[in-house]
Amino acid sequence: MLSRKILLDETHIPKKWYNITPDLPKPLPPFIDPSTKEPGVGIVPRIFPKEIIGQEISKERWIEIPEPVREVYSLWRPTPLFRALNLEKALKTPAKIYYKYEGVSPSGSHKPNTAVPQAYYNMKEGTERLTTETGAGQWGSALAFSANVFGLKATVYMVRASYDQKPYRRIMMESFGAACYPSPSKQTNAGRKILNEDPTNQGSLGIAISEAVEDALVNEKEANYAIGSVFNHVLLHQTVEGLEAKEQLEIAGDYPDMLFGCIGGGSSFSGFFWPFYYDKITGNAPKETEFIATEATACPKVTKGEYVYDHGDTAGITPLVPMHTLGHDFIPAPIHAGGLRYHGIAPTISVLKSAHQLEARAYNQIEVFKAAKLFIETEGIIPAPEPSHAIKGVIDEALKCKETGEGKTIAFVLCGHGHFDMQAYDSFLSGNLLPYEYPAEKVEAAMKKLKDMYPWLDEVNKKFI
């Protein structure tokens, strides 16, 4: 009988994170301080601990994982790698399909991989409270769990659309001891301003980030901000996924032809594929692996957005970040993949995409949920809507292999379970989902608005991007 799952014991929890920065095809463009129009990190030193800032700018390829972090990791790591035998059989494909399942963590997703070290470093430097944003709730749940582990308080601003769609995520955060507010909220100036202009605003990750950052700045002596994706330090923390998966595939005697993952800010996919990219650029990969990022047609920042400098938040508090963007005042349609409703993406993803080192594909939520339903029926795990975008991509490729007869090895990261997403599945099964497509003219309008705001931005883009 073929093995369905490949397990590692706790001694195999990685001891170092992999940092892709020194191995990128071209250097990362710097952040830009809009007040000076020059490279600068603006408010960053005021809201992050020194150790995190050091990791963010580090050029070291390998960064040691502190033993207290590895000890907390041992609650769920190493996570299993599954061979999707039933899905392969249902598709009648010669392809081999594997998935790295991150839904076994205490909060049900990959997010504690970075929430734990962020909480640890903040605790070490005397922070009392962490503020953050969350879309679908996976990140907020992970930070609530991690803050509790290290004796910190947590305040979470949850995108209003998800706050209403997923009440049990809020309850999970509160169970771990966090305070959770629907964003835009009345807790911050940024939130109050938006509510005054639009009392029914459903929120966005950009708005929630503005609120969380403002909270940390106003309460600077006690609070720091923690971010769940996009920044380099977050992505490198996630490489425990890919490092474990490499070892597990080696046990299986296999190596991927294709790696899939979903992208909101890019952390789960990056954590999965970065170690395989390292194999590729060091000449240690036994085959040429393709890296495919999947996103929502309702929020197609990489497939339709422009690679320019933009704010990471709606209020424009953060420095200008080099990334594919739909515009920082982007308000997404209320799709159920809340973790993908972010206007921008990790700068490393943008560099790799511009260098043709990875591909991006977008899917609408109806075809995504169809793929998720087949996965549920065959593999028995209810996936979150976010990684279901990767499942859609994998199924498409497996069906191509059926047509061509190619026996490719395809792997993806199933970054979280969908146990708190049953309303989304109910809407799908009831035929009430809409296949949202974000129009190109809205992207053009957002880019024009950005250039009107910063007339000098074209020169900065040309200089650094």
NORMO-V730826 format. One record per backbone hydrogen bond with DSSP energy under -0.5 kcal/mol. CO is the residue of the C=O (numbers start at 0). NH is the residue of the N-H. E is the energy in kcal/mol with one decimal. If there is no record, write none. Layout:
# NORMO-V730826
[[CO,NH,E] [CO,NH,E]]
This chain:
# NORMO-V730826
[[3,82,-3.5] [4,6,-0.5] [5,80,-1.8] [8,11,-2.2] [9,12,-1.6] [14,64,-2.8] [16,62,-2.3] [17,19,-0.6] [19,22,-2.4] [20,23,-1.3] [30,39,-1.5] [31,33,-0.8] [31,319,-3.0] [32,35,-1.3] [32,36,-2.4] [32,37,-0.8] [37,32,-2.7] [40,43,-2.2] [42,45,-2.1] [42,46,-0.7] [43,46,-1.4] [43,47,-1.2] [46,224,-2.5] [48,52,-2.0] [49,53,-2.6] [50,54,-1.9] [51,55,-2.3] [52,56,-1.7] [53,57,-0.6] [60,18,-3.2] [62,16,-3.2] [63,65,-0.6] [65,68,-0.6] [65,69,-2.1] [66,70,-2.3] [67,71,-1.5] [68,72,-2.8] [69,73,-1.6] [71,74,-2.1] [72,75,-2.3] [72,76,-3.5] [79,81,-0.5] [79,100,-2.3] [80,5,-2.9] [81,83,-0.6] [81,98,-2.4] [82,84,-2.2] [83,87,-2.5] [84,88,-2.2] [85,89,-2.4] [86,90,-2.1] [87,91,-0.9] [87,92,-1.7] [88,91,-0.6] [95,409,-3.4] [96,83,-3.0] [97,411,-1.8] [98,81,-2.9] [98,100,-0.6] [99,101,-0.8] [99,413,-2.2] [101,104,-1.1] [104,107,-1.2] [107,416,-1.9] [108,111,-0.5] [109,112,-2.0] [110,113,-1.6] [110,114,-2.1] [111,115,-2.2] [113,117,-2.2] [114,118,-2.5] [115,119,-2.4] [116,120,-2.8] [117,121,-2.0] [118,122,-2.5] [119,123,-2.4] [120,124,-1.3] [121,126,-2.4] [122,125,-1.5] [127,152,-2.4] [128,223,-2.0] [129,154,-2.7] [130,225,-2.5] [131,156,-2.6] [133,158,-2.4] [136,140,-2.4] [137,141,-2.2] [138,142,-2.7] [139,143,-2.3] [140,144,-2.3] [141,145,-2.5] [142,146,-3.0] [143,147,-1.8] [144,148,-1.8] [145,149,-1.5] [146,151,-3.2] [147,150,-1.2] [152,129,-2.4] [153,178,-2.5] [154,131,-1.9] [155,157,-0.7] [155,180,-2.9] [156,133,-2.0] [157,182,-3.2] [158,161,-0.7] [158,162,-2.7] [159,163,-2.3] [160,164,-1.8] [161,165,-3.1] [165,168,-1.1] [165,169,-1.1] [166,170,-2.0] [167,171,-1.9] [168,172,-2.4] [169,173,-2.5] [170,174,-2.1] [171,175,-1.6] [172,177,-2.4] [173,176,-1.0] [178,155,-3.3] [180,157,-3.0] [182,159,-2.8] [187,191,-2.5] [188,192,-2.4] [189,193,-1.7] [190,194,-2.4] [191,195,-2.2] [192,196,-1.5] [193,197,-2.6] [197,200,-2.0] [201,160,-2.4] [203,207,-2.4] [204,208,-2.5] [205,209,-1.8] [205,313,-1.6] [206,210,-2.1] [207,211,-2.4] [208,212,-2.9] [209,213,-2.4] [210,214,-2.4] [211,215,-2.0] [212,216,-2.4] [213,217,-2.9] [214,218,-1.9] [216,219,-1.1] [218,221,-1.3] [218,222,-2.6] [221,127,-2.2] [221,128,-1.9] [223,130,-2.3] [228,230,-2.4] [230,233,-0.5] [230,234,-1.8] [231,235,-2.6] [232,236,-1.6] [233,237,-1.2] [235,238,-1.4] [236,239,-1.0] [237,240,-2.1] [238,242,-2.6] [239,243,-1.8] [240,244,-2.5] [241,245,-2.4] [242,246,-1.4] [243,247,-2.4] [244,248,-2.8] [245,249,-1.9] [246,250,-1.7] [247,251,-1.7] [248,253,-2.9] [249,252,-1.0] [256,289,-2.7] [257,410,-2.5] [258,291,-3.1] [259,412,-1.4] [260,293,-2.7] [261,268,-0.6] [264,345,-1.8] [265,269,-1.8] [266,270,-2.7] [267,271,-1.3] [268,272,-2.7] [269,273,-2.7] [270,241,-1.8] [272,275,-0.7] [272,276,-2.4] [273,277,-2.3] [274,278,-1.4] [275,279,-1.9] [276,280,-2.6] [277,281,-1.6] [278,283,-2.4] [278,284,-1.2] [279,282,-0.9] [286,288,-0.8] [289,258,-2.7] [289,291,-0.5] [290,292,-0.5] [290,358,-2.7] [291,260,-1.4] [292,360,-2.7] [293,262,-2.2] [294,362,-2.3] [295,298,-1.4] [296,299,-0.5] [296,437,-2.4] [298,300,-1.6] [299,303,-2.8] [299,304,-1.3] [305,307,-1.2] [305,324,-2.2] [307,322,-2.3] [309,320,-3.6] [312,315,-0.5] [318,311,-0.7] [319,31,-2.2] [320,309,-1.9] [320,322,-0.8] [322,307,-1.9] [324,305,-1.8] [326,329,-1.9] [329,331,-0.5] [332,334,-2.5] [335,337,-2.0] [336,339,-2.2] [337,340,-1.4] [339,341,-1.4] [340,204,-1.0] [342,325,-1.5] [345,348,-0.7] [345,349,-1.7] [346,350,-2.4] [347,351,-2.3] [348,352,-2.6] [349,353,-2.6] [350,354,-1.5] [351,356,-3.2] [351,357,-0.7] [352,355,-1.6] [358,292,-3.3] [360,294,-2.4] [362,296,-2.0] [363,367,-1.8] [364,368,-2.1] [365,369,-1.8] [366,370,-1.7] [367,371,-2.2] [368,372,-2.3] [369,373,-1.8] [370,374,-2.0] [371,375,-2.5] [372,376,-2.5] [373,377,-1.6] [374,378,-3.3] [374,379,-0.7] [375,379,-1.4] [380,382,-0.8] [381,417,-3.0] [383,387,-1.0] [384,388,-0.5] [385,388,-1.8] [386,390,-1.9] [387,391,-2.0] [388,392,-1.7] [389,393,-2.6] [390,394,-2.7] [391,395,-2.2] [392,396,-2.0] [393,397,-2.7] [394,398,-2.2] [395,399,-1.6] [396,400,-2.1] [397,401,-1.4] [398,402,-1.5] [399,403,-2.4] [400,404,-2.7] [405,407,-0.8] [407,95,-2.9] [407,409,-0.6] [408,256,-3.0] [408,257,-1.7] [409,97,-2.6] [410,259,-2.5] [411,99,-2.2] [411,413,-0.7] [412,414,-1.3] [413,101,-2.5] [414,109,-1.7] [415,383,-2.2] [417,420,-2.0] [420,424,-1.7] [421,425,-2.6] [422,426,-2.4] [423,427,-2.1] [424,428,-3.0] [425,429,-1.8] [426,431,-3.1] [426,432,-0.6] [427,430,-1.5] [433,435,-1.7] [436,438,-0.6] [438,441,-1.0] [438,442,-0.9] [439,443,-2.1] [440,444,-2.1] [441,445,-2.1] [442,446,-2.3] [443,447,-2.0] [444,448,-2.2] [445,449,-2.1] [446,450,-2.2] [447,451,-2.3] [448,452,-1.9] [449,453,-2.1] [453,456,-2.4] [455,459,-1.4] [456,460,-2.9] [457,461,-2.4] [458,462,-2.1] [459,463,-2.4] [460,464,-2.4]]
